[in-house]
Amino acid sequence: MRAGPRLILALWAGGLVTIGGVVAPTLFATLDDRALAGRIAGSLFHVATLGSVLLCLLLLLVERHVQVSRPTGRQMIGRVAPVLLLASSEWLVRPLLEAARATGGSTSGQFALWHGVSTLLYVAASAWIVATLAAELRR
């Protein structure tokens, strides 16, 4: 009965880790044009955020319909928190990041600050989902 939630968590964790830990660094290591690499990575992070929203909703629906694994309020917050981190990065930090790039370029201190905040939020969300998957697999 736990196969559905575990599969969803595995897809979610795998997607976030693959994009943030493999694809984005590979883009910057491979492409000579850092601006192009940044635009592609930004698009992938946007897709990862939208995918996370969908996977979170799917997870909550599946868990709600599986009587044995209905999440408690605390578990519900644990499922939604990574989406809130990613959404904050996408819709609050990213506009500030873009504004910093437009005014000072990608080497400005403001750009570096907002890029660091965005990275921290993405890493925290990814680690949260990986930890949630690990806890689910221990059950």
C-alpha positions as CSV (number, residue, x, y, z in Angstrom):
1,M,0.0,0.0,0.0
2,R,3.0,2.3,0.5
3,A,4.2,1.9,-3.1
4,G,2.3,4.9,-4.5
5,P,3.6,7.5,-2.0
6,R,7.1,6.0,-2.2
7,L,7.1,6.2,-6.0
8,I,6.0,9.8,-6.0
9,L,8.6,10.7,-3.4
10,A,11.3,8.9,-5.4
11,L,10.3,10.7,-8.6
12,W,10.2,14.0,-6.8
13,A,13.6,13.5,-5.0
14,G,15.2,12.2,-8.2
15,G,14.0,15.1,-10.3
16,L,15.2,17.7,-7.9
17,V,18.6,16.1,-7.3
18,T,19.1,15.4,-11.0
19,I,18.4,19.0,-12.1
20,G,20.2,20.7,-9.2
21,G,23.1,18.3,-8.7
22,V,23.8,17.0,-12.2
23,V,22.2,18.9,-15.1
24,A,22.7,22.5,-13.9
25,P,26.4,22.0,-13.0
26,T,26.9,20.2,-16.3
27,L,25.5,23.1,-18.2
28,F,27.9,25.5,-16.7
29,A,30.9,23.1,-17.1
30,T,30.0,22.4,-20.7
31,L,28.7,25.6,-22.3
32,D,31.1,28.4,-23.1
33,D,28.2,30.9,-22.8
34,R,27.5,31.3,-19.0
35,A,24.4,33.5,-19.7
36,L,22.9,30.7,-21.9
37,A,23.7,28.1,-19.3
38,G,22.0,30.3,-16.7
39,R,18.9,30.8,-18.8
40,I,18.6,27.0,-19.4
41,A,19.2,26.2,-15.8
42,G,16.7,28.8,-14.7
43,S,14.1,27.2,-17.0
44,L,14.8,23.8,-15.6
45,F,14.5,25.1,-12.0
46,H,11.1,26.6,-13.0
47,V,10.0,23.3,-14.4
48,A,11.2,21.5,-11.2
49,T,9.2,23.9,-9.1
50,L,6.0,23.3,-11.2
51,G,6.6,19.6,-11.1
52,S,7.1,19.7,-7.3
53,V,3.7,21.4,-6.9
54,L,2.1,18.7,-9.0
55,L,3.9,15.9,-7.3
56,C,3.1,17.3,-3.9
57,L,-0.6,17.5,-4.8
58,L,-0.5,14.0,-6.2
59,L,1.2,12.7,-3.0
60,L,-1.4,14.3,-0.8
61,L,-4.2,12.9,-2.8
62,V,-2.8,9.4,-2.9
63,E,-2.0,9.5,0.9
64,R,-5.5,10.7,1.6
65,H,-7.1,7.8,-0.3
66,V,-4.8,5.2,1.2
67,Q,-6.5,4.7,4.6
68,V,-3.4,3.2,6.3
69,S,-1.1,6.1,5.3
70,R,-3.2,9.1,5.8
71,P,-0.8,11.9,6.8
72,T,-1.1,13.7,10.1
73,G,-1.1,17.5,10.2
74,R,2.6,17.5,10.9
75,Q,3.3,15.1,8.0
76,M,1.1,17.4,5.8
77,I,3.3,20.4,6.7
78,G,6.3,18.2,5.9
79,R,5.0,17.5,2.5
80,V,4.1,21.1,1.7
81,A,7.2,22.8,3.1
82,P,9.5,21.9,0.2
83,V,7.0,23.3,-2.2
84,L,6.9,26.5,-0.2
85,L,10.7,26.7,-0.3
86,L,10.8,26.2,-4.1
87,A,7.9,28.6,-4.7
88,S,9.6,31.2,-2.5
89,S,12.7,30.9,-4.7
90,E,10.8,30.9,-7.9
91,W,8.3,33.7,-7.3
92,L,9.9,35.9,-4.6
93,V,13.7,35.5,-5.0
94,R,13.9,35.0,-8.8
95,P,12.5,38.4,-9.7
96,L,15.1,40.0,-7.3
97,L,17.8,37.9,-9.0
98,E,16.7,39.0,-12.4
99,A,16.5,42.7,-11.3
100,A,20.0,42.4,-9.9
101,R,21.3,40.9,-13.2
102,A,19.6,43.6,-15.2
103,T,21.1,46.5,-13.2
104,G,24.5,45.1,-12.2
105,G,25.1,42.1,-14.3
106,S,25.8,38.5,-13.1
107,T,29.0,39.5,-11.4
108,S,27.3,42.1,-9.0
109,G,27.1,41.6,-5.3
110,Q,23.3,41.7,-5.4
111,F,23.1,39.0,-8.0
112,A,25.5,36.8,-6.0
113,L,23.4,37.4,-2.8
114,W,20.1,36.4,-4.5
115,H,21.7,33.6,-6.3
116,G,22.9,32.2,-3.0
117,V,19.5,32.6,-1.4
118,S,17.9,30.8,-4.3
119,T,20.5,28.0,-4.2
120,L,20.0,27.6,-0.4
121,L,16.2,27.3,-0.9
122,Y,16.6,24.7,-3.6
123,V,19.1,22.6,-1.7
124,A,17.0,22.8,1.4
125,A,13.9,21.6,-0.5
126,S,15.8,18.9,-2.2
127,A,17.3,17.6,1.1
128,W,13.9,17.7,2.7
129,I,12.4,15.5,0.0
130,V,15.3,13.1,0.1
131,A,15.0,12.9,3.9
132,T,11.2,12.4,3.6
133,L,11.8,9.6,1.1
134,A,14.4,8.0,3.4
135,A,12.0,8.1,6.3
136,E,9.2,6.6,4.2
137,L,11.5,3.8,3.1
138,R,12.4,3.0,6.8
139,R,8.7,2.4,7.6
